């Protein structure tokens, strides 16, 4: 190989490495951002669902057999919040 061809190969490897690193960083940050956004949305939907359950039970006047007493309600809340999301 000539010295000139060798220099082009080295320059090509350096520029290719820099471009590859830039693309990897760009795609990595997009993936992390999308993952965090999805996690926040799931968490928000979870808490929104809990609010809906307890709002519906307080607004409606259910019969005695379907009504949840305070002890059971506390047990449900403890069970829900003890799980990992």
C-alpha positions as CSV (number, residue, x, y, z in Angstrom):
1,X,0.0,0.0,0.0
2,X,1.0,3.5,-0.6
3,X,1.3,6.0,2.2
4,X,-1.5,8.0,0.7
5,X,-4.0,5.1,0.7
6,X,-3.0,4.3,4.2
7,X,-3.9,7.8,5.4
8,X,-7.3,7.6,3.7
9,X,-8.0,4.4,5.5
10,X,-7.1,5.8,8.9
11,X,-9.1,9.0,8.3
12,X,-12.1,6.9,7.2
13,X,-11.9,4.8,10.3
14,X,-11.7,7.9,12.6
15,X,-14.6,9.7,10.9
16,X,-16.7,6.5,10.8
17,X,-16.0,5.9,14.5
18,X,-17.1,9.5,15.4
19,X,-20.3,9.2,13.2
20,X,-21.1,5.9,14.7
21,X,-20.7,7.2,18.3
22,X,-22.9,10.2,17.5
23,X,-25.6,8.0,16.0
24,X,-25.5,5.6,19.0
25,X,-25.8,8.5,21.4
26,X,-28.7,10.0,19.5
27,X,-30.6,6.8,19.3
28,X,-29.8,5.9,22.9
29,X,-31.2,9.2,24.2
30,X,-34.3,8.8,22.1
31,X,-34.9,5.3,23.5
32,X,-34.4,6.4,27.1
33,X,-36.6,9.4,26.6
34,X,-39.4,7.3,25.1
35,X,-39.1,4.7,27.8
36,X,-39.3,7.3,30.6
37,X,-42.3,8.9,28.9
38,X,-44.1,5.5,28.7
39,X,-43.3,4.8,32.4
40,X,-44.7,8.2,33.4
41,X,-47.9,7.6,31.4
42,X,-48.4,4.1,32.9
43,X,-47.9,5.5,36.4
44,X,-50.4,8.3,35.7
45,X,-53.0,5.9,34.3
46,X,-52.5,3.7,37.4
47,X,-53.2,6.5,39.9
48,X,-56.0,7.8,37.7
49,X,-57.6,4.4,37.8
50,X,-57.3,4.3,41.6
51,X,-58.9,7.7,41.9
52,X,-61.8,6.6,39.6
53,X,-62.5,3.5,41.7
54,X,-62.8,5.4,44.9
55,X,-64.7,8.3,43.4
56,X,-67.3,6.0,41.9
57,X,-67.7,4.2,45.2
58,X,-68.2,7.5,47.1
59,X,-70.6,9.0,44.6
60,X,-72.9,6.1,44.1
61,X,-75.1,4.7,46.9
62,X,-74.3,1.0,46.6
63,X,-76.2,-1.7,48.4
64,X,-74.7,-3.1,51.7
65,X,-73.4,-6.3,50.1
66,X,-71.3,-4.5,47.5
67,X,-70.1,-1.7,49.8
68,X,-66.4,-1.8,50.9
69,X,-65.7,-1.1,54.6
70,X,-62.8,1.0,55.7
71,X,-60.6,-1.9,56.7
72,X,-61.0,-3.6,53.3
73,X,-60.3,-0.3,51.6
74,X,-57.1,0.1,53.6
75,X,-56.0,-3.4,52.7
76,X,-56.6,-2.8,49.0
77,X,-54.6,0.4,49.1
78,X,-51.7,-1.2,51.0
79,X,-51.7,-4.1,48.5
80,X,-51.6,-1.8,45.5
81,X,-48.8,0.4,46.8
82,X,-46.7,-2.5,48.1
83,X,-46.3,-3.7,44.5
84,X,-43.4,-2.5,42.3
85,X,-44.3,-0.7,39.2
